[in-house]
Amino acid sequence: MALVAASIHVPSPGDVETALSQSCSAVEDGADIIEWRIDAWPGMDGAVDAAAILVNDASVPSILTVRSVAEGGDFDGTAVEI
């Protein structure tokens, strides 16, 4: 069975409420899972708590991803820095 994933870029931990609102719209449009793009978050204050809110408050299963610049993301560090 194929699932539809919606990828939502979340620029900072302070953008959690906006991202959750976007996820509701994505689910209404047919998304089965949400990918939270948190590329810039490593090292930011409040990142762990905000990530927990995203995962716990999403209405469908979700994953957190940090994509590197090489993968088209914003993270310009190493795996150790995540």
C-alpha positions as CSV (number, residue, x, y, z in Angstrom):
1,M,0.0,0.0,0.0
2,A,1.4,3.4,-1.0
3,L,1.1,6.4,1.3
4,V,1.2,10.0,0.4
5,A,3.7,12.1,2.3
6,A,3.6,15.8,2.7
7,S,7.0,17.6,3.3
8,I,6.7,20.7,5.5
9,H,9.7,22.9,6.0
10,V,9.9,24.3,9.6
11,P,12.5,27.1,9.6
12,S,12.9,27.3,13.4
13,P,11.4,25.9,16.6
14,G,9.3,29.1,16.8
15,D,7.4,28.1,13.7
16,V,5.8,24.9,15.2
17,E,2.2,26.3,15.3
18,T,2.3,27.4,11.7
19,A,3.7,24.1,10.6
20,L,1.0,22.2,12.5
21,S,-1.6,24.3,10.8
22,Q,0.0,23.5,7.4
23,S,0.0,19.8,8.3
24,C,-3.8,20.0,8.9
25,S,-4.3,21.4,5.4
26,A,-2.0,18.7,4.0
27,V,-4.0,15.9,5.7
28,E,-7.3,17.4,4.4
29,D,-5.7,17.3,0.9
30,G,-4.9,13.6,1.3
31,A,-1.5,13.3,3.1
32,D,-1.1,10.1,5.1
33,I,2.2,11.0,6.7
34,I,4.1,14.3,7.4
35,E,7.8,14.8,6.9
36,W,8.9,17.7,9.2
37,R,12.0,19.3,7.5
38,I,14.0,20.7,10.4
39,D,17.3,21.2,8.5
40,A,18.3,24.4,10.4
41,W,17.4,23.2,13.9
42,P,20.6,21.4,15.1
43,G,22.0,23.5,17.9
44,M,19.0,25.8,18.1
45,D,17.5,26.5,21.6
46,G,14.2,24.8,22.1
47,A,14.7,22.3,19.2
48,V,14.2,19.1,21.2
49,D,10.9,20.4,22.8
50,A,9.6,21.8,19.5
51,A,10.4,18.5,17.7
52,A,8.4,16.6,20.4
53,I,5.5,18.9,19.8
54,L,5.5,18.3,16.1
55,V,5.6,14.6,16.4
56,N,3.1,14.4,19.3
57,D,0.6,16.9,18.0
58,A,0.5,15.8,14.4
59,S,-2.8,14.1,13.4
60,V,-1.0,11.5,11.3
61,P,2.3,9.6,11.7
62,S,5.3,11.8,11.0
63,I,9.0,11.8,10.6
64,L,11.7,14.4,11.4
65,T,14.4,15.0,8.8
66,V,17.5,17.1,8.6
67,R,18.7,17.3,5.0
68,S,22.2,18.4,4.2
69,V,23.0,20.9,1.5
70,A,24.1,18.0,-0.7
71,E,20.6,16.6,-0.4
72,G,18.9,19.9,-1.2
73,G,18.5,20.9,2.4
74,D,19.8,23.7,4.7
75,F,22.1,21.7,7.1
76,D,25.7,22.5,6.4
77,G,27.3,20.4,9.2
78,T,28.2,16.9,10.0
79,A,26.2,13.9,11.2
80,V,28.0,14.3,14.6
81,E,26.6,17.9,14.9
82,I,23.0,16.7,14.6
